[in-house]
């Protein structure tokens, strides 16, 4: 009964995410026809990238990966794309007063994309927790989750301020490696890097565990109603 409930909730959440994605795309299309500019069309690509972590973990759960090697490979690929989910939050930097389109509309556009991408990432992270539960105890998994969220914040910094993306691990691995290593060797020279990573990491941890607690309470209430 519990498994059926979880699957039902997952179906509902996936459907809502798809509808929200359609809503986001509709907002950008309306904006294009009104303003005759493609200013925020890039958000569609960013949202596509934000969906990738969820697609990866969903496939892993469908095929019920048991091999530790395959699981580690999957998590490695997943963590490369996971920062794309919270990254859209930083697209608020593009919010400014423009002619023909009111700023409140652009705010709704960006927040809609950011929320959808963030939830895609959070659900995929919750999937990772479930898969790791077969190998680690809950406290260890919690530490891993916190680490992943701080790591994703570092990834957001690399993407927003240094303009690296997930594909550059293949396109320009040495350049990416150099930008990462130099910040660990000389941390005091890159206070912006660690300021963004630390504060955004804390924020994402609060957001994730709040959402997770809300879902847990919702399940408890649902089970009680069924009894």
N, C-alpha and C positions, 0 to 999 in steps of 0.2 A: 504493500500500500504506500509506504514512504517513497519507494523508488518511482512509483507511478506519479506521485505528487510532484516529485522533483522534476521528472520528465515533462509533466504538464506545465509547471512553472517555467521551465527552460523554453518550451515551445512558445508560451505567451511572451516571454521576454524577447526572444528572437523575432517574433512577429512585430512587437512594438518597436524594436530597433530598425527593422526593415521599413516600417511605416514612418519612423522618425527620419530615416535616411531619405526617403522619398519626399518628406516635408522639407528637409534641408535643400535638396536639389530643386524643389519647386520655388523656394525662396530665391535661390540664385538665378533661376530662369526668369522669374518675374523682375528681379533687379536688372537683369540684362536687357529685357525688352523696354523697361522704363528709362534706364539711363543710357542704353546703347553702348555700354562698356562691359568688359569682361573682368572687372576689378577683382571680384571675389570668386571667380570660377576655379581658381587654384584650390579653394577649400574642398571641392569635390575630389580632387586627387589626394589631398591630405586625409580626407575621411576614408577613402579607399584603403590607404595605408594603415589607418587606424583599425580597419576591419581585419587586417591580415592576422594579428595575434589571436583573435577570436576564431578565425577560420582554422588556424593551425591547431589550437587546442581542441576545437570541436571535432576535427578529423581524427586527432589522437584518441579522443574518447570514443568515437564511433568505431574505430578499428581496435579499440581496447589494447593499447600498447602495454606489453608486460616486460619486454626486454629493457634492462637498465641502460644498455648502450644506446638503444633507439630513443629511450626517454631523455637521456642526456643530450643527444643530438637534437631532438625536438626542442628541448628547452633552450639550447644554444641559439637555434634559429629564431625561436620565439623572442628571446631577450633582445635580439638585434632589431626586431620590429616593434617591440612593446613601447618604446618611447614615443612612437608615432601617435599613440592614443592620447596621452596627456599633452602632446606638443601643440595641438590645436588651441589650447588655452592661451598660448602665447601669441596667437594670431590677433588677439585684442590690440596688439601694437599697431595694427592697420586701421584701427577705428579713428576716424577723423571726420570733420565736417566737409561734405562734398556737395556740389551743386546737383540739383534734381532729385537726389535721394536723401531723405531725412536721416539724421544720425541714429535715431531710435530704431529705425528699420535695420540699419547695418549692425547695430548692437544685437538685435534679435537673431540676425543671420549668423553672426559669429558665435554667439552663445549656443545656438541650436546645434551647430556643427561640433563645437567643443564638448557639449554635454554628451552627444551621441558617441563621439570618439572615446571619451573618457569611460563611459559605461561599457563599451566594447572591450576596452583594456581591462577594466575591473572584473568583468565576467571571465575573461581569459585567465586572469591571475587567480581567480577562485578555482578555475579548472586545474591550474597548476597545483594548487593546494591539495585538491582531491587526489591527484595522481601521486603526489609526494607522500600522502598519508599512508601509502603502502610500504614506505621505506623509513619514514622518520616519525618521531613523536610530535605532538602538537606544539610544544614550546620551540622545538628546533625549526619546524615549519614556519612559525610566526617570525623567527629571526630571519629566515630566508626571504620571507615576503617583505619585511622591512628593508632588507638589503636590496631586493629587486626594485623597490620603489625609489630608493635613493639612487640606484644605478640608472634607472630610467630618467631621473631628474638630471643626472649628468649627461645622459644622451640628449635630453631636450636642450640643454645648454649647447652641446656640440652642434645640434641642428639649427637652433635659432641664431646663435651669435657667431659660430664658425662656419655655418652653412654646410656641414657634413650631413649625409643622409645614410640610410641603412645599406644602400647599394655600394657605398664607397669602401666597404670592407673587402669588396672584390675589385672595384675600379681603381682605388688608390689606397691600398692598405698601409703603405709605408708613410704616406702623408698623414693619414688618420692616426697611426700609431705614434708618430712623432708629436702631434698636437696633444695627445693624451699623456704620453710619458713625461713630456717637459713640464706639465702641470703638477705631476706627482713629485718630480725632482725639485722643482722650485715653487712650492705651493704659495709662499708669501708674495710672489710676484704675480699671482693670478687670483687675487681676492675675489674678483667678480665671479670667476668660475665656481669657487667653493661657496660663495654667498648664495648664488642661484641654486646650486646643487643642494645645499643644506636647507634653505628655507622652502624651496619647492618640494624637496623630499619630505619635510615635516608636514607640509600642507597635504600632499598626496596620501601620506600615511593616515592622517586624520580623516580625510575624505573616504578612503577605502574602508577603514575599519568601522566608520560610522554607517556606510552603506551596507557592509556585511552584517553589522549588528541589527540594522533595521530588517534585513531579509531574514535573519535568524528569528527575530521576534515575530515576524509575520508568519513563519512556518509553525512556530509554537501555537499561535492563535488559531491557525488553520487546523492543526492536529486536534486541538481542544474542541473546536467546533464539530469535527468529525466524530469525536468520541461522544 
